[in-house]
């Protein structure tokens, strides 16, 4: 439903610059659409670049009315609150958006299409990204393992660590170099940007592997398939990584990690040595050798909080520790960990 020429406003009220604004950051960095405003009354009057650096700039405004005055046609809910529920405090802004004729992209677990009636306006719509069709996929049977292409899965040491960003950057790098590559989104941000995939955390666990396998088989004609990672095998509350491994039967992995992180962001779970994390992901991916083996080809290190000198040091340190190519794909590009794959 979202057309590339439509002008976007991103709703970030109270979250611009915060970790839970990751939906907005992903759209800001990767969406091909023009973005006319970010809505956050705390920073209203500033330019986006005064608050965060994301490769794009636009005004930060206080409310829906100001965004509409700048030409907004679609409102993106750019905040991912814990639990994925829509706070009641957002409802006045959402009602205002509907009254002003804006369409809405909603990536949360609470759906909006059943709360607002847009049928009287032919050009207005609500896209609940996590809405999944009632049609059930076939049970996963490892059929992706029989494909002769490259299937590259992002895995991570934690949630919200940059797996989607790394996957999209690598996909773009490959396409720019003439490689037949495609990206399968598995979360609401990737789906909003890329348009193809499955909202994995909205799928019943018994069907999750089958849905991933279905998506991979639908894209089997591509030489390289990039599968967006979700969750982490280290996180006690996450089961998504296993579904991705079983459904996609990856041939290669990239470990995503935040430089200097010793514990999971919201838990007191210690991050083991990265060599052990790599070995664990490879062992689980292959089911201890029962299924197709996946080789880790590099580490994508998030150094966004570091200076240039600190980033260079951490990249070299991580490479020495793991024996693998390491880079920050946003800061330095994907070449260091992908060129060997191309060859």
N, C-alpha and C positions, 0 to 999 in steps of 0.2 A: 504493500500500500504506500510506503514511503518512497516518493519520487526524488531523484537526485537534485532536481532544481528547486525543491521546496525549501523555504527558509525556516531555520530552526531557532527556537529559544530553549535553553536548558535550565530546568528548575533545580537550583542548588541551595535553596534557602537554609542558611545556617551551616552549610557543609562545604562551602568552597574553601579549598586548602586542607580539608580533613580527609581521613582515610575512607570514610563511608561515601565520599563523592566519586568513587571509582567508575560508576556508570557514566557520569558526565565527562570524566577525564578521557575515557575511551572514545566517546563520541567526538570530543574536541580534537583528539589527536588523529583519528582515522576516518571520520565520516567525510564523504565527498560533498555533502550538502553545505550550502552557505549557512553560517551561524551568525545571527544578528545580535544576540544578547545572551548573557547568563543572568539568571535571577537570584539574587542574594542580597537582601536589604542591609545586611551587616557591612557589605563592601560596595554598596550602591554609590555610583559616581566615579568609581575607579575604572581603569581598563583592566581586562583580564590579566595582562602581563604584569600588572602591579602586584598581583596576588599569587599567581602560579605561572610556571613556564611550561607550555605544552605545544609549542610550535604554531600557535594561532592566537590572534588577538581579537577582542570585541569588547563592547561596553558591558559593564556590570550594572544592572538596573534593580530597582526596588520591588517591582511587581509586574503582574501580567499586563496591565494597561500600558506600562512603559515599553514592554517587549513588543506589544502589538503596534505601538506607534512607530517602531523601527522596522515593521514589516513582517513580523513573525507569522508563520502559517501553521507550524507544528510545534507542540510543546513536548520536549523529552524529559521524563522524570529521571534526573541525573543522580539521585541519591539511592544508596542501597542500605537501608537501615537493617540492623540486626533482626533476623527472622523474616525479612522480606515482606513485612506488612506495611500498609499505607497508614501513617498516623492520622488521627482525626484532625489534627491541626492543619493538614494540607487541604482539607476539603473546601474551604473558602476559595483558595487559589485555583483549585481544579474546577470548581463551579464557575468561577470567573473566566477561566480559559474556554470552557464550553460555551458560555454566554457570548464570548467575543468571537466565536466561530473557529477556534483553534482545534485541530486534530491533536490527539495525544498518543505518544508511545510510552507504554507502561511496562517496565520489566519486572515488576514485583509479583509476589504470589497472590495478592488480593487483586481481583479483576475489576475493571472499571466499565466495561461494555454493558454489564448488567445494572449499573447504577445510573448511567446517563444515556439519554435517548438522542442519537445523532441522525435519526432517520429522516428528519425534516430538512436537512441540509445535505445535498447530494455530494458535496466535496468534503464534508467533515466525517471523520472516522475515529475510532479508538482501536489501537492495536495492543492487545494484551499479549505480550511476547511469550509469556510462559504458558499460554493456553495450548494444550496438546490435543490433537485429534483423537477421537474415540477409537479409531482404527488401531489395532494392535499389530506390532511387527512379528515376524517369525522368530521363534526362539533362536538365540545366537548359537551357532555351531562351529565357529572358527572358520567360516568360509572365506574371510578376508585373507587368511594365511595362504590361500592358493593363488592370490593375485601376484603378478610379476612386477608390480610397481614398488616405489619407496613410500612407506607410511611413517611419518615422523610425528611422534607424540611428545608434547611438552609435559614434564612432570615437575613437581616442586617440593620444596622443604616446608611450605606452609600455604595457607589460603592467601588470596590478594597479594601475590608476590610478583605478578607480571607475566604469567603464562600466556594470557591472551595477547598482550603486547608483543611478546617475543614471537609467537606464532604468526601474527600479522606482519611483523617486520621481516621475518624470514620469507614468508610467502611473497611479499613485495620484492624482496631482493632477488628471489629466484625468477619471478616473472620478468623483472627488468633485464635479466640476463638471458632471456629467451627460453627458460625452462618451463615446461608444461606443468605448472603447479596450481593447486587449488586449496582453499581453506574451508574446513568444516567447523562451524561454530558449535559450541556445546553449552553456552551460557547466554544470558539475556543481552549482554553488551555486544558480544560477537555477532549474535543474530541481528541486532539492530544495525550494526555496521555492514556485515557481510551478506545477510539475508538468507543464508542456507545453513541448515543444521538442525539441532534439537536442543531444547532447554532441558538439559539432563536432570537438574534437580527438581523438575516438575513431573518427572516420569516415575511410575511405580518401579521399585527396585527390581522386581522380577522381569521387567520389560526393558531395563536400561541397556543391558548388553546388546539385546536385539535391535534396539533403535540405533545404537552406534554402528553396529554391523550393517544395518540397512543403509545408513548414510554413506558409509565407506563404499559399499557395493554400487550405490548409485553414481559414485564418482570414480569408478574403477578405471575409466578410460584415461585418466590423467597419470602422467609419469610420476608425479610426486603429490601426495596428499598430506597436508598439514592438519593435524587434529589438535584443536584447542584443548589445553589441559584444564582440569578442575580438581580442587582439593589437594590432598597430600596423604600419602600412606603413613606419614608421621602423626597426622591429626586424629585424635580419638573420635571426633565427630564427623569424619569424612569417609564416604564409601565410593565416591565418584571415580577416583583414579583407577580402581580395579575394574569398574564397568568399561572405562575407556580402553584399558589394556585388553580385556577379553573381546570387546566388540571390534576393535580396529586391528588386532594382531600386529602391533607396530614392528617395523624392521629396525627403527632407530629411535633413540630418546635424546632429549636435551633437558638437563637439570636446570631449573630456575631457582635462584637463591638471592637473598638480599645480603649485600656485603656487611660483614660484622655481626650478623644475627646469630645469637647463641641459643635463644629459646623461641618457641612459637609466640606470635604477637600477643595473643589473648590468653595463653595458657602457660603453666610452668613446666612445659614439656621441653626438655633439652634437645637441641639439634645435634645428632651424632656427627662424627667426622664425615665429611662429604664423600670420601671414598666408600665408607660403609653405606651411606644413603644410596649412592650409585649402584653398589652391588645388590642392595635390597631391591631396588626398582627393577634391575635386570633379572634377578631371581624370580620375583613375583610375576613379572611380565611373561617369562617363559614357563611359569608354573614348575620351577625347578627342573626344567628341561623337557617337560611333557608337551609343551606347545612351542610355537615359533620363538626363537631367540631374538632379542632386541639389544643392539649395541648403543651405548651412550657415546655420542660423538662430540659433546662439548658441554660447557657450563655457561649459561646466560646469567650474568651477575648484575643485579640492580645496584648501581652506585649513585643514584640520584641525590642522596644526602651527603655525598663526599665531594671534596675539592678535586681538581684535576690530578694533583700529586697523590692524594689519598686513593683515588680510583685506580691510578696506574699501579700503585703498590699492592692493592687488594687483588687486582686482576692477576698480577704476577704470582702473588702468594697462593691464590687459589689454583692457578695452573701448576705450580710446583707441588701442591698438596695432592691434586687429583691426577696429574700426568696428562691432562686433556687441554685442548684449546679453550680459552676463556675470553669473553668479551662482554661489554655492556652494549646490547644491540641498538639501543636508542642513542647512546652517546657516541659510539664508534662504528656502528654498522654490524652486519651479520657475517661479513666475509671470513673472519678468523675461524668461525666454527662451521661454516657452510661450504666454503670453496672445496674442501676435500670431498664432500658429499657430491658436489657437482661433477668433479673429476671421476 
